[in-house]
Amino acid sequence: MDELLELFGFFMLVLIGLELLETIRAYYVEHSVHAEIVIKVAMIAIARKIIILDVKDLPSLTLIGTAAIVIALSAAYHRVQRARRLQTLNSTKAVLRAPLERIVRHSLLLSQLHICVG
């Protein structure tokens, strides 16, 4: 059983490495660090720690602290995702609003032209 946990811990370590590579790639391409990727790396790291941890030998305060970290990272990830969705929604509204405003402006100009000619 310990060998299986060790193997799974190694697999999680590989996932952490892949996510860190994604962070570096995003930084070089966009010259910014994405909070979402950093939070994912932290979540995978804490999950790895929880998996390989022997719960029987730890004090309860350590377990409570670990739970608090998991909750904080989950809340942070949720906030980042929510902000990204709102940003996408606002930019979509702006893209849709521009042609509609142009149509209204042209129709007003046509109606004024019709009044002047007629």
Beta strands, then each sheet from edge to edge (+ up, - down):
end
